[in-house]
């Protein structure tokens, strides 16, 4: 599984650019990346969708 930093970098966005797109400050986004602040599932999905990723859920 890729980290938030890897996902963001692969999309070519800076922390500041991604933060603006998802509606948080650059400082708040940075805290998500380093794990200082807990991230909600809703925010995680918003980040990965903004970066062009999707989550696939399959029955095991």
N, CA, C and O atoms as a GROMACS GRO file, in nm:
protein
  240
    1UNK      N    1   0.084  -0.118   0.000
    1UNK     CA    2   0.000   0.000   0.000
    1UNK      C    3   0.088   0.124   0.000
    1UNK      O    4   0.187   0.131   0.073
    2UNK      N    5   0.052   0.221  -0.081
    2UNK     CA    6   0.129   0.344  -0.092
    2UNK      C    7   0.096   0.438   0.023
    2UNK      O    8  -0.017   0.441   0.073
    3UNK      N    9   0.195   0.515   0.063
    3UNK     CA   10   0.173   0.617   0.166
    3UNK      C   11   0.107   0.739   0.102
    3UNK      O   12   0.106   0.754  -0.020
    4UNK      N   13   0.053   0.826   0.185
    4UNK     CA   14  -0.007   0.950   0.133
    4UNK      C   15   0.097   1.032   0.058
    4UNK      O   16   0.065   1.092  -0.045
    5UNK      N   17   0.219   1.034   0.107
    5UNK     CA   18   0.326   1.110   0.040
    5UNK      C   19   0.352   1.054  -0.099
    5UNK      O   20   0.366   1.130  -0.195
    6UNK      N   21   0.361   0.922  -0.110
    6UNK     CA   22   0.385   0.859  -0.241
    6UNK      C   23   0.269   0.887  -0.337
    6UNK      O   24   0.291   0.914  -0.455
    7UNK      N   25   0.147   0.881  -0.286
    7UNK     CA   26   0.029   0.908  -0.369
    7UNK      C   27   0.032   1.052  -0.418
    7UNK      O   28   0.010   1.078  -0.537
    8UNK      N   29   0.059   1.146  -0.328
    8UNK     CA   30   0.064   1.287  -0.366
    8UNK      C   31   0.174   1.314  -0.467
    8UNK      O   32   0.151   1.380  -0.568
    9UNK      N   33   0.294   1.262  -0.440
    9UNK     CA   34   0.407   1.288  -0.530
    9UNK      C   35   0.384   1.227  -0.668
    9UNK      O   36   0.423   1.286  -0.769
   10UNK      N   37   0.322   1.110  -0.674
   10UNK     CA   38   0.297   1.046  -0.804
   10UNK      C   39   0.196   1.124  -0.887
   10UNK      O   40   0.190   1.110  -1.009
   11UNK      N   41   0.116   1.207  -0.820
   11UNK     CA   42   0.019   1.289  -0.893
   11UNK      C   43   0.079   1.424  -0.932
   11UNK      O   44   0.014   1.503  -1.002
   12UNK      N   45   0.203   1.451  -0.888
   12UNK     CA   46   0.272   1.574  -0.926
   12UNK      C   47   0.227   1.698  -0.849
   12UNK      O   48   0.251   1.810  -0.893
   13UNK      N   49   0.164   1.677  -0.735
   13UNK     CA   50   0.115   1.790  -0.656
   13UNK      C   51   0.205   1.817  -0.536
   13UNK      O   52   0.260   1.725  -0.477
   14UNK      N   53   0.218   1.945  -0.500
   14UNK     CA   54   0.286   1.981  -0.376
   14UNK      C   55   0.185   1.965  -0.262
   14UNK      O   56   0.066   1.951  -0.287
   15UNK      N   57   0.234   1.968  -0.140
   15UNK     CA   58   0.143   1.962  -0.026
   15UNK      C   59   0.045   2.079  -0.031
   15UNK      O   60  -0.074   2.063  -0.005
   16UNK      N   61   0.096   2.197  -0.064
   16UNK     CA   62   0.013   2.317  -0.067
   16UNK      C   63  -0.097   2.305  -0.173
   16UNK      O   64  -0.212   2.340  -0.148
   17UNK      N   65  -0.061   2.255  -0.293
   17UNK     CA   66  -0.159   2.239  -0.400
   17UNK      C   67  -0.268   2.139  -0.364
   17UNK      O   68  -0.386   2.165  -0.384
   18UNK      N   69  -0.227   2.025  -0.309
   18UNK     CA   70  -0.325   1.922  -0.272
   18UNK      C   71  -0.413   1.972  -0.158
   18UNK      O   72  -0.534   1.951  -0.159
   19UNK      N   73  -0.352   2.036  -0.060
   19UNK     CA   74  -0.429   2.088   0.053
   19UNK      C   75  -0.538   2.183   0.005
   19UNK      O   76  -0.652   2.177   0.052
   20UNK      N   77  -0.504   2.269  -0.088
   20UNK     CA   78  -0.603   2.364  -0.142
   20UNK      C   79  -0.718   2.290  -0.211
   20UNK      O   80  -0.834   2.326  -0.194
   21UNK      N   81  -0.684   2.187  -0.288
   21UNK     CA   82  -0.786   2.112  -0.361
   21UNK      C   83  -0.882   2.037  -0.267
   21UNK      O   84  -0.999   2.018  -0.300
   22UNK      N   85  -0.832   1.994  -0.150
   22UNK     CA   86  -0.917   1.918  -0.059
   22UNK      C   87  -0.974   2.003   0.054
   22UNK      O   88  -1.050   1.954   0.138
   23UNK      N   89  -0.939   2.131   0.055
   23UNK     CA   90  -1.001   2.223   0.150
   23UNK      C   91  -0.942   2.226   0.290
   23UNK      O   92  -1.013   2.252   0.387
   24UNK      N   93  -0.811   2.199   0.301
   24UNK     CA   94  -0.744   2.211   0.430
   24UNK      C   95  -0.618   2.296   0.412
   24UNK      O   96  -0.579   2.326   0.299
   25UNK      N   97  -0.555   2.334   0.522
   25UNK     CA   98  -0.431   2.409   0.512
   25UNK      C   99  -0.316   2.314   0.479
   25UNK      O  100  -0.327   2.193   0.497
   26UNK      N  101  -0.206   2.370   0.431
   26UNK     CA  102  -0.088   2.290   0.402
   26UNK      C  103  -0.036   2.226   0.530
   26UNK      O  104   0.009   2.112   0.529
   27UNK      N  105  -0.043   2.299   0.641
   27UNK     CA  106   0.002   2.246   0.770
   27UNK      C  107  -0.082   2.125   0.812
   27UNK      O  108  -0.027   2.025   0.858
   28UNK      N  109  -0.214   2.134   0.796
   28UNK     CA  110  -0.301   2.022   0.830
   28UNK      C  111  -0.269   1.901   0.743
   28UNK      O  112  -0.259   1.789   0.792
   29UNK      N  113  -0.253   1.924   0.612
   29UNK     CA  114  -0.223   1.812   0.523
   29UNK      C  115  -0.090   1.748   0.561
   29UNK      O  116  -0.078   1.625   0.562
   30UNK      N  117   0.011   1.830   0.591
   30UNK     CA  118   0.141   1.777   0.631
   30UNK      C  119   0.129   1.686   0.752
   30UNK      O  120   0.196   1.584   0.761
   31UNK      N  121   0.044   1.724   0.845
   31UNK     CA  122   0.022   1.642   0.964
   31UNK      C  123  -0.042   1.509   0.931
   31UNK      O  124  -0.015   1.409   0.997
   32UNK      N  125  -0.126   1.504   0.828
   32UNK     CA  126  -0.181   1.376   0.782
   32UNK      C  127  -0.069   1.288   0.728
   32UNK      O  128  -0.061   1.170   0.761
   33UNK      N  129   0.018   1.346   0.645
   33UNK     CA  130   0.126   1.269   0.582
   33UNK      C  131   0.220   1.207   0.684
   33UNK      O  132   0.261   1.092   0.668
   34UNK      N  133   0.256   1.282   0.787
   34UNK     CA  134   0.352   1.230   0.884
   34UNK      C  135   0.286   1.154   0.998
   34UNK      O  136   0.355   1.096   1.083
   35UNK      N  137   0.153   1.153   1.002
   35UNK     CA  138   0.081   1.075   1.101
   35UNK      C  139   0.059   1.143   1.235
   35UNK      O  140   0.022   1.078   1.332
   36UNK      N  141   0.082   1.274   1.241
   36UNK     CA  142   0.059   1.347   1.366
   36UNK      C  143  -0.090   1.356   1.395
   36UNK      O  144  -0.134   1.336   1.508
   37UNK      N  145  -0.168   1.385   1.292
   37UNK     CA  146  -0.313   1.392   1.306
   37UNK      C  147  -0.377   1.269   1.243
   37UNK      O  148  -0.335   1.224   1.136
   38UNK      N  149  -0.477   1.217   1.309
   38UNK     CA  150  -0.552   1.104   1.253
   38UNK      C  151  -0.635   1.155   1.136
   38UNK      O  152  -0.682   1.268   1.135
   39UNK      N  153  -0.652   1.068   1.038
   39UNK     CA  154  -0.727   1.105   0.918
   39UNK      C  155  -0.855   1.022   0.912
   39UNK      O  156  -0.854   0.902   0.939
   40UNK      N  157  -0.964   1.087   0.877
   40UNK     CA  158  -1.090   1.013   0.864
   40UNK      C  159  -1.090   0.939   0.731
   40UNK      O  160  -1.016   0.973   0.639
   41UNK      N  161  -1.174   0.838   0.722
   41UNK     CA  162  -1.188   0.765   0.596
   41UNK      C  163  -1.236   0.859   0.487
   41UNK      O  164  -1.189   0.852   0.373
   42UNK      N  165  -1.329   0.947   0.521
   42UNK     CA  166  -1.381   1.043   0.423
   42UNK      C  167  -1.268   1.130   0.366
   42UNK      O  168  -1.262   1.152   0.245
   43UNK      N  169  -1.180   1.180   0.452
   43UNK     CA  170  -1.070   1.264   0.406
   43UNK      C  171  -0.969   1.183   0.326
   43UNK      O  172  -0.917   1.231   0.225
   44UNK      N  173  -0.941   1.060   0.369
   44UNK     CA  174  -0.849   0.973   0.295
   44UNK      C  175  -0.901   0.950   0.153
   44UNK      O  176  -0.826   0.960   0.056
   45UNK      N  177  -1.029   0.920   0.142
   45UNK     CA  178  -1.089   0.899   0.010
   45UNK      C  179  -1.084   1.026  -0.075
   45UNK      O  180  -1.060   1.019  -0.195
   46UNK      N  181  -1.107   1.140  -0.013
   46UNK     CA  182  -1.100   1.267  -0.084
   46UNK      C  183  -0.959   1.290  -0.140
   46UNK      O  184  -0.944   1.333  -0.254
   47UNK      N  185  -0.858   1.260  -0.059
   47UNK     CA  186  -0.719   1.278  -0.103
   47UNK      C  187  -0.686   1.185  -0.218
   47UNK      O  188  -0.635   1.229  -0.321
   48UNK      N  189  -0.715   1.057  -0.201
   48UNK     CA  190  -0.676   0.964  -0.308
   48UNK      C  191  -0.755   0.987  -0.436
   48UNK      O  192  -0.701   0.973  -0.545
   49UNK      N  193  -0.883   1.022  -0.424
   49UNK     CA  194  -0.961   1.053  -0.543
   49UNK      C  195  -0.908   1.176  -0.615
   49UNK      O  196  -0.902   1.178  -0.738
   50UNK      N  197  -0.869   1.278  -0.540
   50UNK     CA  198  -0.813   1.400  -0.597
   50UNK      C  199  -0.682   1.369  -0.671
   50UNK      O  200  -0.651   1.433  -0.771
   51UNK      N  201  -0.608   1.271  -0.621
   51UNK     CA  202  -0.481   1.233  -0.683
   51UNK      C  203  -0.499   1.130  -0.795
   51UNK      O  204  -0.400   1.086  -0.855
   52UNK      N  205  -0.622   1.092  -0.824
   52UNK     CA  206  -0.648   1.000  -0.934
   52UNK      C  207  -0.644   0.853  -0.899
   52UNK      O  208  -0.634   0.769  -0.988
   53UNK      N  209  -0.652   0.821  -0.771
   53UNK     CA  210  -0.653   0.681  -0.727
   53UNK      C  211  -0.794   0.640  -0.687
   53UNK      O  212  -0.878   0.724  -0.656
   54UNK      N  213  -0.818   0.511  -0.686
   54UNK     CA  214  -0.944   0.455  -0.642
   54UNK      C  215  -0.916   0.336  -0.552
   54UNK      O  216  -0.810   0.273  -0.563
   55UNK      N  217  -1.010   0.305  -0.464
   55UNK     CA  218  -0.999   0.186  -0.380
   55UNK      C  219  -1.098   0.084  -0.433
   55UNK      O  220  -1.214   0.114  -0.460
   56UNK      N  221  -1.050  -0.038  -0.447
   56UNK     CA  222  -1.134  -0.147  -0.493
   56UNK      C  223  -1.155  -0.242  -0.376
   56UNK      O  224  -1.058  -0.288  -0.314
   57UNK      N  225  -1.279  -0.272  -0.346
   57UNK     CA  226  -1.311  -0.363  -0.237
   57UNK      C  227  -1.366  -0.492  -0.297
   57UNK      O  228  -1.462  -0.491  -0.375
   58UNK      N  229  -1.304  -0.601  -0.259
   58UNK     CA  230  -1.346  -0.732  -0.311
   58UNK      C  231  -1.375  -0.826  -0.195
   58UNK      O  232  -1.316  -0.816  -0.087
   59UNK      N  233  -1.467  -0.915  -0.219
   59UNK     CA  234  -1.497  -1.018  -0.121
   59UNK      C  235  -1.384  -1.122  -0.124
   59UNK      O  236  -1.337  -1.163  -0.230
   60UNK      N  237  -1.342  -1.162  -0.004
   60UNK     CA  238  -1.235  -1.262   0.005
   60UNK      C  239  -1.288  -1.398   0.035
   60UNK      O  240  -1.212  -1.494   0.045
   0.00000   0.00000   0.00000
